[in-house]
Amino acid sequence: MLSLTKAPEQGRESPTLVVLTTALQLGLVVLVWLIALIPAALAALTVVTVKGVRAAWRARPRSSSRVDPD
């Protein structure tokens, strides 16, 4: 018959080890998310910056080098 309790040779896990392992796993998940999001954020920032520079360049009044005859 199967027993639902732990075998006697298995010791109890250390609470410190459980907390440390959980913290490391959470840190790894955060690191993977940051590695995935940083390139996308930089690409979006580049697109916004380029569009802003183009709009500013088009809106800037251009000085004419030729003189109109009076």
Residue pairs with C-beta under 8 A, 6 or more apart in sequence:
none
